[in-house]
Amino acid sequence: MKQTIIDLKRRNLLKQSLFGLTALAAGTIIATSAYADELPELTEDDPMAIGLGYKKDTTTVDAAKQPRHTADQQCSNCALYMSKSETAGTCAIFAGKHVSATGWCSAYAKKA
């Protein structure tokens, strides 16, 4: 019967730990980018979207219902919006959904 000896030298333990952490980080990045491509689009009839007055197109926002809205405000220049695409991205408020770059909601916060 063959016995396996576990190498507990500090240097080898650190090497294996760093390799494991690197592999885990790489896997997370790949999984996150693949997941972002599969997100469903946020619709205006979503309960959270209704609550925050989300509109897919900022030009359709009713000024009487949303007095804080101005014509230059849209998701693409909001601090909560992130995207590499010109048409849609993700929002910290609407987790798990794509939002339109030309959209708007009452949580709008201008990018600094």
MIVEXKOL-859838 format. One line per field, with one value per residue: x, y, z of N, C-alpha, C in turn; residue in three letters; residue number from 1. Coordinates in Angstrom, 2 decimals, decimal comma. Atoms other than C-alpha are relative to their C-alpha. Last residue first. Layout:
BEGIN
nX = [X/...]
nY = [Y/...]
nZ = [Z/...]
caX = [X/...]
caY = [Y/...]
caZ = [Z/...]
cX = [X/...]
cY = [Y/...]
cZ = [Z/...]
code = [ala/...]
pos = [NUM/...]
END
This chain:
BEGIN
nX = [-0,89/-1,38/-0,96/-1,04/-1,09/-1,22/-0,08/0,85/-0,05/1,08/0,76/-0,92/-0,30/0,80/-0,60/0,72/0,44/-0,94/0,74/1,36/-0,07/0,24/0,55/-0,99/0,55/1,45/0,62/0,83/-0,99/0,15/-1,28/0,01/0,36/-1,07/0,34/-0,81/-1,40/-0,77/0,29/-0,19/-1,35/-0,22/-0,38/-0,57/-1,47/-0,48/-1,42/-0,20/0,92/-0,55/1,03/0,29/1,41/0,88/0,10/-0,45/-1,05/0,44/-0,93/0,35/-1,01/-0,23/1,18/-0,06/-1,02/0,43/-0,61/1,06/0,66/1,17/0,96/0,18/1,22/0,99/1,25/0,57/0,46/1,29/0,97/0,18/0,69/1,41/0,60/0,05/1,04/1,29/0,20/0,26/1,33/0,97/-0,05/0,68/1,43/0,50/0,05/1,08/1,27/0,12/0,30/1,36/0,90/-0,13/0,63/-1,00/0,47/-1,12/0,43/-0,44/-0,26/0,44/-0,80/0,84]
nY = [-1,10/0,43/-0,39/-0,79/-0,59/0,18/-1,04/0,31/-0,90/0,03/-1,24/-1,12/-0,74/-1,22/-1,01/-0,39/1,17/1,12/1,10/0,03/0,45/-1,07/0,42/0,30/0,51/0,11/-1,30/-0,09/-0,11/0,70/0,50/0,77/1,38/0,60/0,16/-0,96/0,04/1,04/1,34/1,14/0,53/0,65/-0,98/0,43/-0,07/-1,38/0,02/1,06/-0,26/-1,06/-1,01/-0,24/0,33/-1,02/-1,18/-1,16/0,51/-0,06/0,32/-0,80/-1,04/-0,74/-0,84/-1,08/-0,95/-0,71/0,69/0,54/-1,09/-0,55/-0,60/-1,44/-0,44/-0,68/0,75/0,08/-1,34/-0,26/0,83/-0,58/-1,28/0,26/0,62/-1,02/-0,95/0,64/0,10/-1,35/-0,40/0,76/-0,53/-1,29/0,22/0,58/-1,06/-0,92/0,64/0,15/-1,32/-0,33/0,77/-0,48/-1,31/-1,07/-1,15/-0,93/-1,38/-0,91/-1,34/-1,11/-1,21/-1,16]
nZ = [-0,38/-0,19/1,03/-0,68/0,80/-0,78/-1,03/-1,15/-1,16/-0,98/0,15/-0,18/1,22/0,16/0,87/1,22/0,76/0,07/0,63/-0,53/-1,39/-0,96/-1,28/-1,02/-1,27/-0,02/0,19/1,19/1,07/1,27/0,50/1,25/-0,34/-0,79/-1,42/-0,76/0,42/-0,69/0,51/-0,88/0,15/1,30/1,02/1,28/-0,07/0,13/-0,39/-1,00/-1,11/-0,86/-0,24/-1,42/-0,28/0,60/-0,86/0,78/0,88/1,39/1,10/1,17/0,19/-1,24/-0,22/0,99/-0,48/-1,22/-1,13/-0,85/-0,73/0,69/-0,93/0,09/0,68/-0,84/-0,05/1,34/0,39/-0,63/0,70/1,32/-0,10/-0,29/1,19/1,05/-0,37/0,21/1,45/0,51/-0,46/0,78/1,37/-0,01/-0,19/1,24/1,00/-0,37/0,31/1,45/0,56/-0,42/0,85/1,37/0,13/-0,05/-0,75/-0,17/0,24/-1,04/0,53/-0,84/0,13/0,00]
caX = [-19,45/-22,14/-25,63/-27,90/-31,17/-33,24/-36,43/-35,94/-34,61/-33,90/-31,61/-29,01/-31,82/-31,68/-30,50/-31,80/-30,29/-30,08/-32,37/-30,98/-27,29/-27,96/-26,72/-26,27/-28,04/-27,62/-24,08/-22,50/-19,64/-22,06/-22,52/-25,35/-25,66/-23,78/-26,24/-25,00/-26,09/-29,31/-30,69/-30,91/-30,46/-34,20/-34,76/-36,66/-37,17/-40,87/-41,71/-45,51/-46,18/-43,05/-44,29/-41,21/-41,45/-38,23/-36,21/-36,91/-37,17/-39,14/-38,68/-41,06/-39,33/-42,31/-43,26/-39,74/-39,82/-43,13/-41,94/-44,39/-41,72/-39,65/-36,12/-34,36/-33,35/-29,72/-27,90/-24,94/-24,21/-24,04/-21,23/-19,25/-19,82/-18,89/-15,62/-14,71/-15,59/-13,54/-10,52/-10,84/-11,13/-8,12/-6,06/-7,15/-6,19/-2,79/-2,15/-3,06/-0,89/2,11/1,57/1,39/4,50/6,46/5,22/6,13/3,08/3,69/1,08/2,58/0,80/1,16/1,32/0,00]
caY = [63,29/61,15/62,59/60,64/59,25/57,36/58,80/56,68/57,30/55,39/56,25/53,65/51,11/48,92/45,32/43,36/41,38/44,32/47,24/49,83/49,20/49,50/47,35/48,27/48,93/50,70/52,06/48,95/48,84/49,52/50,68/52,84/54,04/57,32/58,28/59,55/56,49/56,22/59,51/63,11/65,85/66,48/67,22/65,12/66,47/67,26/63,57/63,17/66,51/66,15/62,84/60,92/59,94/61,74/59,63/56,47/53,13/54,86/54,07/55,85/54,42/52,39/51,36/50,11/48,11/46,48/45,69/47,31/49,58/46,56/45,76/43,57/40,07/39,37/36,80/38,95/39,90/36,21/35,49/38,45/37,30/33,67/34,66/37,03/34,45/31,75/34,02/34,90/31,23/30,24/33,03/32,03/28,40/29,32/31,62/28,87/26,31/28,59/29,57/25,91/25,11/27,90/27,05/23,41/21,26/18,61/15,91/12,45/9,86/6,26/3,42/0,00]
caZ = [-10,68/-12,26/-11,77/-9,44/-10,82/-8,21/-9,78/-12,90/-16,43/-19,64/-22,57/-21,61/-21,23/-18,15/-17,98/-15,00/-12,11/-9,72/-10,52/-8,09/-8,76/-12,48/-15,34/-18,97/-22,24/-25,61/-25,83/-24,35/-21,85/-19,05/-15,47/-14,10/-10,47/-11,09/-13,84/-17,21/-19,24/-17,23/-18,52/-17,34/-19,96/-20,36/-16,67/-14,13/-10,59/-11,30/-11,94/-12,08/-13,83/-15,99/-17,42/-18,58/-22,28/-23,33/-20,86/-22,85/-20,99/-18,24/-14,58/-12,15/-9,08/-7,85/-11,39/-12,04/-8,80/-9,78/-13,36/-15,81/-17,33/-18,32/-17,19/-19,76/-18,74/-17,87/-20,02/-21,11/-17,48/-16,52/-19,00/-17,65/-14,06/-14,77/-16,44/-13,62/-10,95/-12,64/-12,84/-9,15/-8,13/-10,24/-8,70/-5,18/-5,81/-7,22/-4,28/-1,81/-3,59/-3,59/0,06/1,16/-0,84/0,82/4,34/4,12/4,78/2,14/2,64/2,35/0,35/1,48/-0,99/0,00]
cX = [1,04/0,86/1,40/1,10/0,93/1,22/1,22/0,25/-0,86/0,19/-1,17/-0,73/0,92/0,46/-0,93/0,86/-0,75/-0,60/0,93/-0,77/-1,39/0,03/-0,10/-0,67/1,13/-0,59/-1,52/-0,61/-0,72/1,20/-0,23/1,41/0,08/-0,27/1,14/-0,37/0,87/1,49/0,94/-0,39/0,28/1,38/0,39/0,34/0,67/1,53/0,62/1,43/0,19/-0,91/0,51/-1,00/-0,38/-1,47/-0,93/-0,26/0,61/1,19/-0,70/0,91/-0,25/0,99/0,21/-1,17/0,12/1,02/-0,38/0,52/-1,12/-0,66/-1,15/-1,05/-0,09/-1,23/-1,08/-1,38/-0,64/-0,57/-1,40/-1,00/-0,24/-0,80/-1,49/-0,67/-0,16/-1,16/-1,35/-0,27/-0,37/-1,44/-1,02/-0,04/-0,79/-1,51/-0,54/-0,15/-1,19/-1,35/-0,18/-0,42/-1,46/-0,98/0,01/-0,68/1,06/-0,52/1,16/-0,44/0,33/0,32/-0,57/0,90]
cY = [0,25/1,21/-0,50/0,29/0,85/0,61/-0,15/1,07/-0,56/1,01/0,07/1,33/1,17/0,72/1,20/0,98/0,32/-1,17/-1,19/-1,21/-0,11/-0,58/1,20/-0,47/-0,30/-0,44/-0,04/1,39/0,15/0,20/-0,74/-0,41/-0,95/-1,47/-0,72/0,03/1,03/0,04/-0,99/-1,29/-1,22/-0,63/-0,76/1,19/-0,32/0,13/1,39/-0,03/-1,04/0,30/1,02/1,14/0,21/-0,28/1,08/1,25/1,14/-0,42/0,10/-0,24/0,84/1,15/0,88/0,96/1,19/1,02/0,77/-0,87/-0,51/1,06/0,59/0,47/1,53/0,38/0,68/-0,66/-0,01/1,34/0,27/-0,81/0,60/1,29/-0,23/-0,55/1,07/0,94/-0,62/-0,03/1,38/0,39/-0,71/0,63/1,30/-0,21/-0,52/1,11/0,90/-0,59/-0,07/1,36/0,29/-0,72/0,50/1,31/1,09/1,27/0,92/1,41/0,91/1,31/1,11/1,24]
cZ = [-1,06/0,31/0,34/-1,01/0,87/-0,72/0,90/1,07/1,11/1,12/0,98/-0,08/0,31/-1,27/-0,06/-0,80/-1,27/-0,79/-0,22/-0,51/0,62/1,40/0,93/1,28/0,97/1,33/0,16/-0,10/-1,33/-0,89/-1,31/-0,40/-1,19/0,33/0,73/1,48/0,71/-0,34/0,67/-0,71/0,89/-0,14/-1,26/-0,89/-1,34/0,07/-0,16/0,55/1,12/1,19/1,01/0,13/1,47/0,27/-0,55/0,82/-0,84/-0,86/-1,34/-1,19/-1,25/-0,14/1,24/0,17/-0,95/0,52/1,28/1,15/0,90/0,89/-0,81/1,00/0,01/-0,80/0,84/0,00/-1,39/-0,45/0,55/-0,81/-1,37/0,05/0,22/-1,24/-1,08/0,29/-0,32/-1,50/-0,55/0,37/-0,88/-1,39/-0,03/0,09/-1,33/-1,03/0,34/-0,37/-1,52/-0,57/0,33/-0,93/-1,46/-0,33/0,15/0,67/0,33/-0,39/1,17/-0,70/0,87/0,00]
code = [ala/lys/lys/ala/tyr/ala/ser/cys/trp/gly/thr/ala/ser/val/his/lys/gly/ala/phe/ile/ala/cys/thr/gly/ala/thr/glu/ser/lys/ser/met/tyr/leu/ala/cys/asn/ser/cys/gln/gln/asp/ala/thr/his/arg/pro/gln/lys/ala/ala/asp/val/thr/thr/thr/asp/lys/lys/tyr/gly/leu/gly/ile/ala/met/pro/asp/asp/glu/thr/leu/glu/pro/leu/glu/asp/ala/tyr/ala/ser/thr/ala/ile/ile/thr/gly/ala/ala/leu/ala/thr/leu/gly/phe/leu/ser/gln/lys/leu/leu/asn/arg/arg/lys/leu/asp/ile/ile/thr/gln/lys/met]
pos = [112/111/110/109/108/107/106/105/104/103/102/101/100/99/98/97/96/95/94/93/92/91/90/89/88/87/86/85/84/83/82/81/80/79/78/77/76/75/74/73/72/71/70/69/68/67/66/65/64/63/62/61/60/59/58/57/56/55/54/53/52/51/50/49/48/47/46/45/44/43/42/41/40/39/38/37/36/35/34/33/32/31/30/29/28/27/26/25/24/23/22/21/20/19/18/17/16/15/14/13/12/11/10/9/8/7/6/5/4/3/2/1]
END
